[in-house]
């Protein structure tokens, strides 16, 4: 999935709605969520997020990587929760009062990936993303093997665009459901 081209916002972004129906977002302007992490921010299309819920301590799973924090109950199912920072090789923040779980609808690249949560350090902010406010940061280099497509500058904010398909593939592989 590519959200940004060298000239600005790409026009087509694959996503699934809450019912799991494939859809494409075609627009010059995209409602997005700016998700606060400990020292970075992620920006994702709003339609890829099912819900933002209060943090609860995940049920730990012993045989998983440190970035897989465990599972929490959401919508009558147990969903995996990850630390994006730990997935990128950084130290993971200690959850606090402001910590939230951003629940994502899977894109469908890994058909066996369930809904999943990413820990956020606060409530995401709704933003409109368009060509006038987004500039690709050509100088940014993501850590090796980090699921990051690129970094952008939006007005006075800088944000990372995560590679949601890569994240879902890693979750599927970690859960033993990947192909």
N, C-alpha and C positions, 0 to 999 in steps of 0.2 A: 504494500500500500504506500503510495507516495502522495503526500499532502502538499509538498512545496516543490516548485520547479525553480529554475534560475530566474524566471520572470515574475514569480509570485505564487499565489494560491492556485493549486491545481483545481480543475473543475469537477472531477469525479472522485468520490470517496466511498468505498464500499463499506457497508455496515449492515447489521441486522437489527430489526426492531424488537420490541419485547416479546412478540409472538414468534420470533425466530425467522421471520420472513426476510430474505435478502432484499436489499434496497440500495440504491445509489443516490448520493446527495450531489445534485448538480446545481451549483450556485456561484455567483460572484461574491456572495457574502455568506459566511458560515457561522452559525451560533456554536460556540465552543465553550469548554470549561477550562479555566486556568486552575490547575490543581497544585496546591502548595506542598512541597516536600520540605525536608529540613533546610537544605541550602539551595535548592533548585525549584523550578516550577515545570510542570508538564502542561501541554495544551493538547486537548483531544476534542473531536467533534462531540457535541452534546448528545447526539443520537446514539453514540456508542456506550453511554452510561445509563444503566438501568435505575440506579438509586444511590444516594449517599446516606450512609447510616452511621450511627454512633458506634464508636469503637467498643468492642467487648473482647476480652482475652480469648484468643483462638484456642481450640482444642489442639494441643501439640501433637505432632506426628514425628516419631523418633527417627525414622529412616530417611528423612528428606534433607535437602540442602538448607543452609542457614537462611536463604532468602525466602523459603517456603515457611511461613510463620505458623501454619496450621489451618484449621477450618472454623468457620463461624456459621451459625444458623441464619439463613436469609430466605424468605419466601418459601418456608417449609422444606428447605433443602440445606445440606451442609456444603458450603462453597470454600474453595481454597483461598487463602489470603497471603499475599506476598509483600515483601519490602522491595520497592523499586531500587532504593539505594543499595541494598545488599546484592540484588540481582546484577547491578552494575559494578560490583566489586568494592563498594564503599562500605564504611561502617554504618550499621543501621541505627536510626534514632530510637531512643527510648520512648514508647508511647506515653502520652500525657493526657491532660483534660481536653485538649483541643483536637486530639487524634480522631480521625474519621476513617471509615472504610468506603472507598469509592467502588461500587459494584459495576462491573463491565459486562455488557452483552458480548459474547464471543463473535468474532467476525465471520467465522466459518472456514478459515484456512485449515485449522485443525478441527475437523468435524467432531472429534470426541472431547474437545475442551469444553468444560462446563462454564457457567457464569463464574467470575472470579473477582476478588477484591484486591485493590491496591491501597496500602496505608497512605493516608494524607495527614499532613500536619496542620489541619484547619479545614474550614469549609471551602470548597471550590467556588470560584467567582465566574459568573457568566460573562463572556466577552463576545463581541462580533469581530470576526476575522475577515479581512478583505485585502485586496492588493494595495490599497492606500496605506494601511497600517502595518503591513508585514514586510520585513526585510530579512532575507536569508543571511545568516552569519557565516560567511565563507571561511573565516579563520578558525571556526570551532572544529575540534577533533574529539570525537567521543572515545571513551576508553575502549580498548580492544574487547570484543565480544559483548559489548553493552548493547541492549536492544533500543538504540537511539537512531532515528533517521537523520536528524539534523537539529540545529539550534536556530531559533529565529529571534529577531528583535521586533517587538510590537510597541510602538509609542515609547514609553519609558520602561517597559518590561522586557525581560529576556526569558525565553521558555524553550524547553526541549520538546521535540515531537517524538514520542515513543513509537517503536516498531511493534504495534499490537500483535501482528501476526507472529513475530518472533517470540514475544512473551507467551502467547498461547501455545506455541509449539514447545517451549521450554516447560510450561505447566503440564501439558499432556505427557511429555517425556518423564517428568518428575513423578507424575501420578501413575505412570506405567500404562497409560492409555494411548500414547502416541504410536504412530505407525512408522 
